[in-house]
Amino acid sequence: MSTAGKVIKCKAAVAWEPNKPMVIEEIEVAPPQANEVRIKIVATGVCHTDLYHLFEGMHKDGFPAVLGHEGAGIVESVGAGVTEFQPGDKVIPLFISQCRECRFCKSPKTNQCEKGWAADSYDVMALAESRFTCKGKKVLQFMGTSTFSEYTVMNQMAVAKIDPAAPLDKVCLLGCGVCTGYGAAVNTAKVEPGSTCAVFGLGAVGLAAVMGCKAAGAKRIIAVDINPDKFEKAKVFGATEFVNPKDHNKPISEVLAEMTNGGVDFALECVGNVTVMRSALESCIKGWGVSVLVGWTDLHDFAARPIQLIAGRTWKGSLFGGFKSKDGVPEMVKAYLNKKVKLDEFITHNMTLDQVNDAIELMKRGKWYILSPLTVMSVIGSKFNSPLFTKTLNLKNKWRQFAVQ
């Protein structure tokens, strides 16, 4: 039976208030309006930004919300004026839109867009308008995506159509973490062949940054993390050396300077911690060193000595790896299908939507690290009035120990 034009009742993980577990609820998802598409989410990753909103940012106006922003699915129906998509298309929702019309979209200098939630809603991390309701209350759409739901509604400017051969339970990771880290190295830092790089933090974003450094031709890639067990995984993505700050009684920047005759050419901070951001900058060689802020946070100020920049270092930020979303994500999907980009190696756990709080706790407590893919698929959804499908929750470990040591 067709669901087009009808309200769909389905399962979603609703965060009713900050610093509390999400609740699996039956929600109502309205039909898509003009220029919108309704997507059946097939797979979604858990990203630290979800935890940030729930446990760190905790903005009171950002709740209740359906979290999740790293997903992949299939178009269920389209609203008026939509010509780019049709039911059955495989797609990846995008937390950064690409309208192709604003001054940012037309500029090759940035991947940002003047439209969508990210234009001016960094604190709330959602727009006021939403197609979700639960128990008679409006539920916000987190980062414009809300992939912790069986269905979501997106503006077509924030959806990427991808190769129909792409496995959704793998390419969902390109909705955030992998593109963020990989692009930070390739697009933002512009890592050069033969260069020396340091990557701070070996979670999914950091490992993707390592992979990007290798793809760009870096000669030395120094992985920095306080968990020595992560080095074997980092080597899979291209790391050549490993440094554990706990093994030294001096600042990590001094350790790296001694290893590299004055500092690295490129340093990428993939933690979201302002202290580590400064350490990454100070690890760069004077004259031309480039340090990139990749980890997401908006809670604290960061600082540096002016001479560190006057001496020739460059400090940059990277949002979604500098990829123009609708253009870049399909290209990354192709790169994965052509075995030029790794994705399977990032996946550690596959869990059902019902286990989303367990997934959050695993990441929150840092009790595990990336090892190898484990696949546990479970059919859900038959209890509700939505189509039966298989949903996988891909769990990724973002490295946060620097923030809690």
Secondary structure, DSSP 4 states (H G I P E B T S, - for coil): ---TTS-EEEEEEEE-STTS--EEEEEEEPPP-TTEEEEEEEEEEE-HHHHIIIIII--GGG-SEE---EEEEEEEEE-TT--S--TT-EEEE-SS---SSSHHHH-TT----SSSGGGT-TTT-B-S--SEEETTEEEEEBTTT--SBSEEEEEGGGEEE--TTS-HHHHGGGGTHHHHHHHIIIIII---TT-EEEEE--SHHHHHHHHHHHHTT-SEEEEE-S-GGGHHHHHHHT--EEE-GGG-SS-HHHHHHHHTTS-BSEEEE-S--HHHHHHHHHTBPTTT-EEEE-S---SS-----HHHHHTT-EEEE-SGGG--HHHHHHHHHHHHHTTSS--GGG--EEE-GGGHHHHHHHHHHT-----S-----EEE-TTTTS--EEEEEEE-PPP-HHHH-
